[in-house]
Structure formats: C-alpha cells, structure tokens
C-alpha cells in the first residue's frame, strides 16, 4: 500500500510541469493549425502621399463610310477634284452620289495631375474640315488649361482654352457627337471652347444645383482680335435623380452695337434602358447696318439600349433661321440609326441623316433635299 502511494506521487510530480507547459503553449498559439508554421507579427504600414505628378493619355476617333443618296445632281469639278459639298452642315446642298471614307474627328488628350489641388489638360483635335496649306488633314489645339480645385467650397477655377458651358452637358447627354453635333453647335451659334477664365461647381453638397460662369474672348480656338468679350452662364439642375434641366444664356458685345445674345433650355430624362431629351434655343443678333435677326430652333432626341451591345437613336430638329423675317427657308434635320458595340469602346453605327427644306412667304427653297447614308465607326482609347 505504501509503495503504491509512492508511485502515484512520483507520476504526479513528473506530469504537472509538462501539463503546465502544454497549456502555456496552447494559450500563446491558439490559432495555429496542426502542423502549420508560425506567422510573424504584422508589420505596421505607414501611409504615404499619392504620387505626383501623374498623367493619363486618352482620346477617340470617329469617321464614316458614306454615300449621298440625295442632293444637288449637278457634278462640279476642278480638274479631277469634285467641288460638291460632302456632309450636311445646315446649308444646302450636298453633292448627290458623292461617296467615300472620311475621318471627321480625332482627339488626343493628356491630363496631368500636378497635385491634389492643381491639374492640367492638353487636347489636340484633327478635324476633317480643317486642312493644312497642302490640303492634308490638319491638327489644332482644342483645350489647354489649368484647373485649381476647391478655390471656394465645391467650386473649381479654370484658365486657358476651356470647354464652354454652351452645350457641354447636352452633348454628353445626347451621347452621339460621333453622329452629329447638338443643335447649337450644328448651327454655328457658339464654339465648343474659348480662351478665358471660368468658375464651375455646385451650390449644394448633394450636387443638385450647379453653375458654370465663364468670361471668354469669343473667338473660339483663335487669338483675340478685338476688345469685346463673351459672358457665359449655365445652371444645371437635377431636381430628380434621373431628370436634368439646364437654363443657359450668353452675351457678347460687338463693334458699333452689333452685340448678340443666346438663350437655351435643355431637359433630359434617363430611362431604364434609354433616355429622351430636348433643347430649345433662341438667339438675338443686333446690327446697326442691317435688320436684327433672331434664329430659333428646337431639337428632340431619344436613345435606346435594349442590350449591352446594341442600341438605337433618333433625332428631329426644327430650325427657323430668322423668326423676324416672313420670307425665309426653314429646315428640318432628321437622324436615325443603330449602335452595335462588338467590343468595349468600339462602335459600328449604320445611320441616315437627312435635311428637308421648306420655303416661307416668297422665299424659294432649294430644288433638292439632302440625304446621306453612312456607317460610322467610333472608338476610344485610354492609357493610364
């Protein structure tokens, strides 16, 4: 009996230290799986400032394979060159039966973030109508500006060759600049960019009410040639999540009282698989040597995207070149087409554009309407 007690005491004295050691090991490594390697403690990471400067190259191209279905049937030549007009641009007539392949626009753009607060943009444009002295496709500076962010709460300041607020938002909503310009741009009432200064931002933190006020030379991409300036003001409003409304006005002084004013109202509504939009424009041009003129126009458009790779679009413009004149030629612009996207940012768009002319009073309308059938190709490129 005594010998048995001695044996039990010996085993207990031997087992207690090993049990305590095993419990200590379990408490310090409760998450290590059986047979797994021990992981070192995490190394703290120190946050660093973003890398500046940093840049991004981007751009796009669009052009067409076209055939002029209707137009002026008289073929005018200078040697072997056809002198007839190729594209519908608001003035009659295009040359009937003209056909070919054209590049209408190429953008090459460099955006550069100098810091969190300052950034720049430099954009070159190739326009199919801007030719060099040798008759080749020409390139010019479309944008070159400095942006200072949050100079006031939610307000940014711009200096240089800036995109004007005239149709910036309506063109973005239309989404088919590759097919045709918006009505103000198409009728040549304002330039898409101008040399000047601009303050653009939002009144509220929810970005429901915006503003864009600009003072520009009024010469577009050309240098200033006079002492008169053009004032621009747009107030984009989003009363509902899918509804866009933008009243716009600009005013430009002129020589000998030949000033001009432009008024525009844009409205657009996003649908589940498309959108509808409208623009109403009215311009007043004063002159001391001729009667004042007041062109006016209305543009209605819709786009539809039933599938991610297939869409469609239609548009109708009614144009009155001078509502103060009884004898004039009004015109209608009709556009329709399909948009197939075989790959991201690559679009193939068969479409038709037609201009119909209507005489008012004793005016005489052109003898022929203009219709162009084409397949438009559009792609974007980007390099971070």
HUKAHU-V987249 format. One record per helix or strand of 2 or more residues. SS is the DSSP state (H for helix, E for strand). FROM is the first residue (numbers start at 1). LEN is the number of residues. If there is no record, write none. Layout:
BEGIN
ss=<SS SS>
from=<FROM FROM>
len=<LEN LEN>
END
This chain:
BEGIN
ss=<H E E E E E E E E H H E E E E H E E E E E E E>
from=<2 54 77 81 94 99 118 137 155 168 183 193 209 230 243 255 260 274 296 310 328 346 370>
len=<27 17 2 2 2 15 14 16 9 7 4 10 8 11 10 3 12 12 12 11 16 15 14>
END
